[in-house]
Amino acid sequence: MNSSRRPWAVALALSLALAACSKSSPKRNTGTDAPGSDTTRATPTPPHATTDTPGSPTRGLAERARLLSEKLIIVDGHVDLPHRLRLSSVDGRLTEDVSVHTEAGHFDYPRARAGGLDAPFMSIYVPVTYQASGGARALADQLIDWVEQLTRDHPSQFALAASPEAVRKNSAAGKISLPLGIENGAALEGRVENLLHFRKRGVSYITLTHSRNNDLGGSSYEPIPTQVGLTPLGREVVLEMNKVGIMIDLSHASDPTFSQAVRLSRAPVILSHSSLRHFVPSFQRNVSDALLEELAQHGGVVMINFGSEFLLPKANEVVLKRWQLAAEFAEKHGLNREKTADRKRIEDYLAVTLPVPYAKVEDVADHIDRVKKLVGIDHVGIGSDFDGVGDSLARGLEDVSHYPNLIEVLLERGYTESELEQLCSGNVLRVWQRVLDLAQKTRPHG
């Protein structure tokens, strides 16, 4: 945030003062003194502001949303930056500098600052191919190494965070926290003791499964709706995650795996990047009303995904078809989707052949509304899936500079400052702290 605010803006910001999870505005860092930083930040344009006349009520909401995005701690449950860095790396070396504005992807420091983002969970994504080939733990360690490298290379901009306390401390110091979440429990390679290894490396959640069943449980993406639940190893892992202080993430899990894990865990669980099946009935990857109620009864949080396929039935149908077309096109032309040039060729083909019918920021708000109405505001958060859903993001939420657009829509719908604080970070920080507290009581670690 720019510390040279106009007096009226300071007065308005002070009038919006919030409790424990609010940012310390005077300590917010513009990033202009950081080596290599981009001092020309792009200011997000709320979806309604461009056509409003000065002084109109909507223009007032846009400004209020911007100020709230600067004040509130914003935690995003899932950003796939490490995977993006891996795909653009050369011989194991990072080639992208996200401390400055980048044309590629959805995340970089200047855009995150513009959107008020404080703590994007870095997805340590392990593709399902590693379940057969081996090397899953090594890949996870390499991705963690790269996140750590970001914090070493740009210490005034980024910092690691393995607790809510660290997030608040970093925010007060004007730094963006980079907490870690492993996506796909295959990274454990079937060894429960690897949980402690990853916790010592700073990992704060593990998504039990990904796009296929694994040795922990069933996946929602299996071609035929699966009735596979937690395996014996999966049950052991859930209980051990409670002991070492790692949150259980049930995005991607089959319904039986979800229900069994929620009931077995002694701490609340999260869905780091999922939306509601109510709006897209055929999409098992989203959470059903029944499972949402079960999640809430145990104190958990669903963090809403911004991908259009998670939000609208037509978009879901098209995006799933695009996956099939992409695979066929790549096979026909001998393309490797892990190569930048080949990915670009596939994306260009899809853009012409089958464009995405994008959702809108209001559709994300609809999912949040339904969680609030069905189980209460205590059980919803933000899990964008930036850098993970490709060109399918809801319009108005195209990158990390656009969180104020969502806040504006929710203000229009009557959300209070306290409710927005819960959505933006309070709920997931509460679950995270409960998990750490339980681990401390169960088996203290130094």
Sequence and secondary structure as in RCSB ss.txt:
>XXXX:A:sequence
MNSSRRPWAVALALSLALAACSKSSPKRNTGTDAPGSDTTRATPTPPHATTDTPGSPTRGLAERARLLSEKLIIV
DGHVDLPHRLRLSSVDGRLTEDVSVHTEAGHFDYPRARAGGLDAPFMSIYVPVTYQASGGARALADQLIDWVEQL
TRDHPSQFALAASPEAVRKNSAAGKISLPLGIENGAALEGRVENLLHFRKRGVSYITLTHSRNNDLGGSSYEPIP
TQVGLTPLGREVVLEMNKVGIMIDLSHASDPTFSQAVRLSRAPVILSHSSLRHFVPSFQRNVSDALLEELAQHGG
VVMINFGSEFLLPKANEVVLKRWQLAAEFAEKHGLNREKTADRKRIEDYLAVTLPVPYAKVEDVADHIDRVKKLV
GIDHVGIGSDFDGVGDSLARGLEDVSHYPNLIEVLLERGYTESELEQLCSGNVLRVWQRVLDLAQKTRPHG
>XXXX:A:secstr
  S   HHHHHHHHHT  STTB  GGG   STTSTT   S      TTGGG  TT HHHHHHHHHHHHHHHB EE
EEEE HHHHHHHH BTTB    TTS  SSSS  HHHHHHHTEEEEEEEEE  THHHHH  HHHHHHHHHHHHHHH
HHH TTTEEE SSHHHHHHHHHTT EEE EEEE GGGGTT TTHHHHHHHTTEEEEES  SS  SS  BTTSSS 
      HHHHHHHHHHHHHT EEE TTB HHHHHHHHHH SS  EEEEE BTTTSTT TTSB HHHHHHHHHTT 
EEEE  BHHHH HHHHHHHHHHHHHHHHHHHHHT  TTSHHHHHHHHHHHHHHS     BHHHHHHHHHHHHHHH
 GGGEEE   BTTS TTB BT SSTT HHHHHHHHHHTT  HHHHHIIIIIHHHHHHHHHHHHHHHHS   
